[in-house]
Amino acid sequence: MGKILSGTFLIALAVTTCAAQSAEHKADQAIGIGKERLAEGQSAQEKIDDIGDKTERIVSKYTEVLKVVDSLKVYNHLLQKQLDGQNREMSILHRSISNTSVVERQIAPLLSRMINGLGRFIKLDMPFLLDERLARVNKLKKLMVRADLTLAEKSRRVFEAFQIENDYGRTIEAYKDQLNIDNDKFDVEFLRIGRVALIYRDLSKTRTGVWNTAAKNWQVVTGSQYQRHMSKGLKIARQEMAPELLTMPLIVNKEVR
């Protein structure tokens, strides 16, 4: 009886051991499967994360490209406006160029008339620096027929001559020259006060005269005070003394009404 129980116990123990081993094996299998699934899950997650990073980079790059495209659109719009403005300016320039010959045909005769008018004015004006001023007019006439000078340069020279004549009206000047009165030629000192007075005095300081614009001749003046003020006026004109009031002979032409 005792041997039977012992055998039974061994069988039960063997069965239990086999069952335990089977359960352990199944557990190991389950753990292995779990590890495999966990590894697969981690791999899948890594792939998902990688895809997410790539997607984020693509979206970021796409956003940057959109910004560049928008900037290029704005830039192209501005360039188009500039091109439109340049095209308008080109059209204006083309019209101006086509009208250049017409303008030149109008300006050249105008300059010639201005030069002739300047010559007539000088002959009617006080006879100061007469040779120099008439020589300037003759030089302008020769300049107008030169082919190597542009119309702009010719215009500049003519306006420059007019400016010189204009400056004479607001300056005082002293210079030496020769004067011929009634075939009597002698050396004198001239004092020009703007275009108000032109006075001469010979080098011996014995004769003094003033230009009579109405009569177009020289009128002799006397008076010791004129000699003194004439000397002062010459010094002022030469910047040898400070300006001051002068008593000078003037010819006043009164119109009869």
C-alpha positions as CSV (number, residue, x, y, z in Angstrom):
1,M,0.0,0.0,0.0
2,G,2.8,2.2,0.9
3,K,4.6,1.6,-2.4
4,I,1.4,2.3,-4.4
5,L,1.0,5.7,-2.7
6,S,4.6,6.5,-3.3
7,G,4.3,5.7,-7.0
8,T,1.2,7.7,-7.3
9,F,2.9,10.7,-5.6
10,L,5.8,10.4,-8.1
11,I,3.4,10.3,-11.0
12,A,1.5,13.4,-9.6
13,L,4.7,15.1,-9.0
14,A,5.9,14.3,-12.5
15,V,2.5,15.6,-13.9
16,T,2.8,18.7,-11.8
17,T,6.4,19.2,-13.0
18,C,5.4,18.8,-16.6
19,A,2.5,21.2,-16.1
20,A,4.8,23.7,-14.5
21,Q,7.3,23.4,-17.2
22,S,4.6,23.7,-19.8
23,A,3.3,26.9,-18.1
24,E,6.8,28.3,-17.8
25,H,7.4,27.5,-21.5
26,K,4.2,29.3,-22.4
27,A,5.1,32.2,-20.2
28,D,8.5,32.4,-21.9
29,Q,6.8,32.3,-25.2
30,A,4.5,35.1,-24.2
31,I,7.3,37.2,-22.8
32,G,9.3,36.6,-26.1
33,I,6.3,37.6,-28.1
34,G,5.8,40.6,-25.9
35,K,9.4,41.6,-26.4
36,E,9.1,41.1,-30.1
37,R,6.0,43.3,-30.2
38,L,7.6,45.8,-28.0
39,A,10.6,45.9,-30.3
40,E,8.3,46.2,-33.3
41,G,6.4,48.9,-31.5
42,Q,9.6,50.8,-30.8
43,S,10.8,50.4,-34.4
44,A,7.4,51.6,-35.6
45,Q,7.5,54.6,-33.2
46,E,11.0,55.4,-34.4
47,K,9.7,55.3,-38.0
48,I,6.7,57.5,-37.0
49,D,9.0,59.9,-35.2
50,D,11.3,60.0,-38.2
51,I,8.3,60.5,-40.6
52,G,7.1,63.3,-38.2
53,D,10.5,65.0,-38.3
54,K,10.7,64.8,-42.0
55,T,7.1,66.0,-42.3
56,E,7.9,69.0,-40.0
57,R,11.0,69.8,-42.0
58,I,9.1,69.6,-45.3
59,V,6.3,71.9,-43.8
60,S,8.9,74.3,-42.5
61,K,10.7,74.4,-45.9
62,Y,7.4,74.8,-47.7
63,T,6.5,77.7,-45.4
64,E,9.9,79.3,-46.2
65,V,9.3,78.8,-49.9
66,L,5.9,80.4,-49.6
67,K,7.5,83.4,-47.9
68,V,10.1,83.7,-50.7
69,V,7.4,83.4,-53.3
70,D,5.4,86.2,-51.6
71,S,8.5,88.4,-51.4
72,L,9.3,87.7,-55.1
73,K,5.7,88.6,-56.0
74,V,6.1,92.0,-54.2
75,Y,9.5,92.5,-55.7
76,N,8.2,91.7,-59.2
77,H,5.3,94.1,-58.7
78,L,7.8,96.9,-57.7
79,L,10.0,96.0,-60.7
80,Q,7.0,96.1,-63.0
81,K,6.1,99.6,-61.7
82,Q,9.7,100.7,-62.3
83,L,9.7,99.3,-65.8
84,D,6.4,101.1,-66.5
85,G,7.9,104.3,-65.2
86,Q,11.1,103.8,-67.3
87,N,9.0,103.0,-70.4
88,R,7.1,106.3,-69.9
89,E,10.4,108.2,-69.4
90,M,11.8,106.5,-72.5
91,S,8.8,107.6,-74.5
92,I,9.2,111.2,-73.3
93,L,13.0,111.1,-74.1
94,H,12.2,109.7,-77.6
95,R,9.8,112.6,-78.2
96,S,12.3,115.1,-76.8
97,I,15.0,113.7,-79.1
98,S,12.7,113.9,-82.1
99,N,12.0,117.5,-81.2
100,T,15.7,118.4,-80.7
101,S,16.2,119.5,-84.3
102,V,13.1,121.7,-84.1
103,V,14.4,123.3,-80.9
104,E,17.8,123.9,-82.4
105,R,16.3,125.5,-85.4
106,Q,14.5,127.9,-83.0
107,I,17.3,128.6,-80.5
108,A,20.1,129.2,-83.0
109,P,18.4,132.2,-84.7
110,L,17.4,133.5,-81.2
111,L,21.1,133.5,-80.1
112,S,22.0,135.4,-83.3
113,R,19.4,138.0,-82.6
114,M,20.7,138.3,-79.0
115,I,24.2,138.8,-80.2
116,N,23.2,141.5,-82.7
117,G,21.1,143.2,-80.0
118,L,24.0,143.1,-77.6
119,G,26.2,144.8,-80.2
120,R,23.6,147.6,-80.8
121,F,23.3,148.1,-77.0
122,I,27.0,148.5,-76.5
123,K,27.2,151.1,-79.3
124,L,24.3,153.0,-77.6
125,D,25.8,152.6,-74.1
126,M,28.5,154.7,-72.5
127,P,31.7,154.2,-74.4
128,F,33.7,152.4,-71.6
129,L,36.0,149.5,-72.6
130,L,34.4,149.9,-76.0
131,D,37.0,147.9,-78.0
132,E,37.0,145.0,-75.4
133,R,33.2,144.8,-75.4
134,L,32.8,144.9,-79.2
135,A,35.5,142.3,-79.6
136,R,33.5,140.0,-77.3
137,V,30.5,140.5,-79.6
138,N,32.5,139.7,-82.7
139,K,33.9,136.6,-81.0
140,L,30.4,135.4,-80.3
141,K,29.4,135.9,-84.0
142,K,32.4,133.7,-85.1
143,L,31.5,131.2,-82.4
144,M,28.0,130.8,-83.8
145,V,29.3,129.3,-87.1
146,R,31.7,126.8,-85.5
147,A,30.7,123.2,-86.0
148,D,32.8,121.8,-83.2
149,L,30.8,123.5,-80.5
150,T,27.4,122.3,-79.3
151,L,24.4,124.5,-79.1
152,A,24.5,124.3,-75.3
153,E,28.0,125.7,-75.3
154,K,27.1,128.5,-77.7
155,S,24.2,129.4,-75.5
156,R,26.4,129.4,-72.4
157,R,28.9,131.8,-74.0
158,V,26.1,134.2,-75.1
159,F,24.5,134.2,-71.7
160,E,27.9,134.7,-70.1
161,A,28.4,137.8,-72.3
162,F,25.0,139.2,-71.2
163,Q,25.9,138.5,-67.5
164,I,29.2,140.5,-68.0
165,E,27.2,143.4,-69.4
166,N,24.7,143.2,-66.6
167,D,27.5,143.3,-64.0
168,Y,28.8,146.6,-65.4
169,G,25.7,148.3,-64.1
170,R,26.5,147.5,-60.4
171,T,30.2,147.9,-60.2
172,I,32.8,150.7,-60.0
173,E,35.9,150.5,-62.2
174,A,39.1,152.5,-62.9
175,Y,41.3,151.9,-65.9
176,K,43.7,153.7,-68.2
177,D,43.1,154.2,-72.0
178,Q,43.5,156.7,-74.8
179,L,40.8,159.3,-75.6
180,N,40.3,161.0,-79.0
181,I,38.4,164.3,-78.8
182,D,38.3,166.5,-81.9
183,N,41.4,164.7,-83.4
184,D,43.2,165.3,-80.1
185,K,44.4,161.9,-78.8
186,F,45.7,161.8,-75.3
187,D,46.1,159.3,-72.3
188,V,43.5,159.4,-69.6
189,E,42.2,157.6,-66.5
190,F,38.6,156.6,-66.6
191,L,36.3,156.2,-63.7
192,R,33.1,154.3,-64.3
193,I,30.4,154.2,-61.7
194,G,28.0,151.6,-62.8
195,R,26.2,153.0,-65.8
196,V,25.4,156.2,-63.9
197,A,28.6,158.1,-64.7
198,L,31.7,157.8,-66.9
199,I,34.4,160.4,-66.1
200,Y,37.9,160.9,-67.5
201,R,40.9,162.8,-66.3
202,D,44.1,163.3,-68.3
203,L,47.4,162.2,-66.7
204,S,48.4,165.8,-66.1
205,K,45.2,166.2,-64.1
206,T,44.4,169.4,-65.9
207,R,41.3,168.2,-67.9
208,T,38.3,166.4,-66.6
209,G,35.2,165.4,-68.5
210,V,32.0,163.4,-68.2
211,W,30.1,161.5,-70.9
212,N,26.8,163.1,-71.9
213,T,24.6,160.2,-72.9
214,A,21.9,162.4,-74.5
215,A,24.4,164.3,-76.6
216,K,26.7,161.3,-77.2
217,N,29.8,163.4,-76.5
218,W,32.2,164.3,-73.8
219,Q,31.5,167.4,-71.8
220,V,34.4,169.2,-70.0
221,V,33.8,170.0,-66.4
222,T,35.7,172.3,-64.1
223,G,35.9,172.6,-60.4
224,S,38.7,171.7,-57.9
225,Q,36.3,169.6,-55.8
226,Y,35.9,167.3,-58.8
227,Q,39.6,166.7,-59.0
228,R,39.7,165.7,-55.3
229,H,36.8,163.4,-55.5
230,M,38.0,162.0,-58.8
231,S,41.2,160.9,-57.0
232,K,39.2,159.4,-54.2
233,G,36.9,157.6,-56.7
234,L,39.9,156.1,-58.6
235,K,41.4,154.8,-55.3
236,I,38.0,153.3,-54.2
237,A,37.7,151.6,-57.6
238,R,41.2,150.2,-57.2
239,Q,40.3,149.1,-53.7
240,E,43.1,151.3,-52.3
241,M,40.7,153.0,-49.8
242,A,37.3,152.3,-48.2
243,P,34.2,153.4,-50.0
244,E,32.8,156.8,-49.1
245,L,30.5,159.5,-50.5
246,L,31.8,161.2,-53.6
247,T,30.8,164.4,-55.3
248,M,31.0,163.7,-59.0
249,P,29.7,165.5,-62.1
250,L,26.6,164.0,-63.6
251,I,24.7,165.0,-66.7
252,V,21.0,165.0,-66.0
253,N,18.8,165.1,-69.1
254,K,15.4,166.7,-68.4
255,E,12.5,165.8,-70.8
256,V,10.3,168.7,-71.8
257,R,6.7,168.0,-71.3
